[in-house]
Amino acid sequence: MRVILASDHGGVNLRQEVAGLLTELNVEFEDIGCDCEGSVDYPDYAIPAAERVANGEFDKAILICGTGIGMSISANKVKGIRAALVHDLFTAKVTREHNDSNVLCMGERVIGPGLAVEIARTWVQTEFEAGRHEKRVNKISAYENE
Ligand SMILES: O=C(CO)[C@H](O)[C@H](O)COP(=O)(O)O
């Protein structure tokens, strides 16, 4: 699995924690910043990262901002992206099993780093269940392709 990791200035600290987790899990990843001195704009990170998942260069992305909301709105504009905004362990698991989400978004200003790292661990390690969920995900893709 190859993961692309990004944040705006509101997610720098949590991004470093997630990078540590991916290293611990031996997951190959590329961290595209931000290298923030001041403030940056989350779409400038979310959209390029999501495009690199959509084009197959990476399997998944983990995107962090202050709330995770801007990252998720931006990433979900890219065709083929199913970005999930997650702040609890239950939906971290279920969004992989049911939605086959390929982008995880979290907010550094919403939850603490301990929970966030466990959410990322769960999300990275959980497989899509397919079955009844596959036709639902396919309906999203069909709409995108209309
Ligand atoms: O959460 C975010 C987007 O959803 C951003 O990180 C947040 O809006 C940045 O705010 P500020 O410029 O006040 O640091």
The ligand as an SDF file (V2000), in Angstrom:
LIG
                    3D

 14 13  0  0  0  0  0  0  0  0999 V2000
   -9.9630   23.3600    9.3870 O   0  0  0  0  0  0  0  0  0  0  0  0
   -9.6680   23.9450    8.3890 C   0  0  0  0  0  0  0  0  0  0  0  0
  -10.4770   23.8250    7.1550 C   0  0  0  0  0  0  0  0  0  0  0  0
  -11.5830   22.9970    7.3200 O   0  0  0  0  0  0  0  0  0  0  0  0
   -8.5130   24.8750    8.3770 C   0  0  0  0  0  0  0  0  0  0  0  0
   -7.4130   24.2540    8.9830 O   0  0  0  0  0  0  0  0  0  0  0  0
   -8.8990   26.1150    9.1320 C   0  0  0  0  0  0  0  0  0  0  0  0
  -10.0240   26.7370    8.5100 O   0  0  0  0  0  0  0  0  0  0  0  0
   -7.7420   27.1090    9.2050 C   0  0  0  0  0  0  0  0  0  0  0  0
   -8.1290   28.2050    9.9760 O   0  0  0  0  0  0  0  0  0  0  0  0
   -7.1200   29.3900   10.3510 P   0  0  0  0  0  0  0  0  0  0  0  0
   -6.7240   30.0360    9.0380 O   0  0  0  0  0  0  0  0  0  0  0  0
   -7.9310   30.2770   11.2370 O   0  0  0  0  0  0  0  0  0  0  0  0
   -5.9190   28.7580   11.0290 O   0  0  0  0  0  0  0  0  0  0  0  0
  1  2  2  0
  2  3  1  0
  2  5  1  0
  3  4  1  0
  5  6  1  0
  5  7  1  0
  7  8  1  0
  7  9  1  0
  9 10  1  0
 10 11  1  0
 11 12  2  0
 11 13  1  0
 11 14  1  0
M  END
$$$$
